[in-house]
Amino acid sequence: SSPPGYAYSYSAPVVRSVVPGIGSSDGGTRLLVQGLNFGLTDSHPVAYVGPTRCSASVWTDDAALTCITPAWSRGPVVAPVTVRVDGQTSEATSGAVFQFGSGK
């Protein structure tokens, strides 16, 4: 906790890239999510593809995490990938997206 009269603030996470950028709508694609401010220690960040939480989000370091994509039943779509750490969520950007394919 903070000493009396002091407050700590942390920069919100930023997602810069997602690899691979496309996968099955059945889910199960392992993503490498890279960016900034994912935590200097493992603060249990959670990745989302669109509004849906990935399973098995695993912190690697302050600039990377991996996760497993959820299933997507609403047809092919490009969805933003965001990360939530310590109550702060990254902004959705056009450079950090995942495309659910046709479910092959």
C-alpha positions in Angstrom: 0.0 0.0 0.0 1.0 3.6 -0.4 2.5 5.6 2.4 0.1 8.2 3.8 -0.3 11.2 1.4 1.1 9.3 -1.5 -0.7 7.5 -4.3 0.8 5.3 -7.0 -0.5 5.3 -10.5 0.5 3.0 -13.4 0.2 3.6 -17.1 -2.5 1.7 -18.8 -1.5 -1.3 -20.9 -1.0 -0.8 -24.6 -1.3 -3.6 -27.2 1.0 -3.1 -30.2 0.8 -6.5 -32.0 -1.0 -9.8 -32.1 0.6 -13.0 -33.7 -0.9 -14.8 -35.5 -3.5 -12.4 -36.8 -6.0 -15.0 -38.0 -7.3 -18.3 -36.6 -10.3 -20.6 -36.4 -13.6 -19.4 -35.2 -13.7 -22.7 -33.2 -11.2 -21.0 -30.8 -8.0 -22.6 -29.4 -5.5 -20.4 -31.3 -2.5 -19.5 -29.1 -1.8 -15.8 -29.4 1.4 -13.8 -28.6 0.2 -10.4 -27.5 2.9 -7.7 -27.4 2.8 -4.2 -26.1 3.6 -2.1 -23.0 2.7 -1.9 -19.4 1.6 -5.5 -18.9 3.2 -5.4 -15.4 6.8 -5.5 -14.1 5.7 -8.6 -12.2 2.9 -11.0 -12.9 -0.2 -9.0 -12.1 -2.4 -11.6 -13.8 -3.2 -9.6 -17.0 -6.2 -10.9 -19.0 -6.5 -10.6 -22.8 -9.8 -10.2 -24.6 -10.6 -10.8 -28.3 -13.5 -8.4 -28.9 -15.7 -8.6 -25.8 -14.8 -12.2 -25.0 -12.1 -13.2 -22.5 -9.3 -15.4 -23.7 -8.6 -18.6 -21.8 -5.2 -19.2 -20.2 -3.8 -15.7 -20.3 -0.2 -16.1 -19.2 2.1 -13.1 -18.4 5.6 -13.3 -20.0 6.9 -9.9 -19.1 6.0 -6.2 -19.1 5.7 -6.3 -22.9 4.2 -9.7 -23.7 1.7 -12.3 -22.8 0.1 -15.4 -24.4 -3.5 -16.5 -24.4 -5.8 -19.0 -26.1 -8.6 -17.5 -28.2 -12.2 -18.2 -27.3 -14.7 -19.7 -29.8 -16.6 -17.3 -31.9 -20.1 -18.3 -33.3 -21.1 -15.1 -35.2 -19.2 -15.8 -38.4 -15.9 -14.4 -39.7 -15.0 -11.1 -38.0 -12.0 -9.0 -37.2 -12.0 -8.2 -33.5 -9.7 -5.9 -31.4 -7.4 -7.5 -28.9 -7.2 -5.7 -25.5 -5.4 -6.4 -22.2 -6.7 -5.6 -18.7 -4.1 -5.2 -15.9 -4.8 -4.0 -12.4 -8.2 -2.5 -13.4 -7.0 -0.7 -16.5 -7.8 -1.9 -20.0 -5.9 -1.0 -23.2 -7.5 1.0 -25.9 -8.7 -1.0 -29.0 -6.6 -0.2 -32.0 -6.6 -1.2 -35.6 -3.0 -2.5 -35.3 -3.9 -5.1 -32.6 -6.6 -7.3 -34.0 -7.4 -11.0 -34.5 -9.5 -12.3 -37.4 -11.7 -15.3 -36.6 -11.9 -17.4 -39.8 -14.5 -19.7 -41.0 -14.1 -22.4 -38.4 -12.1 -24.8 -40.5 
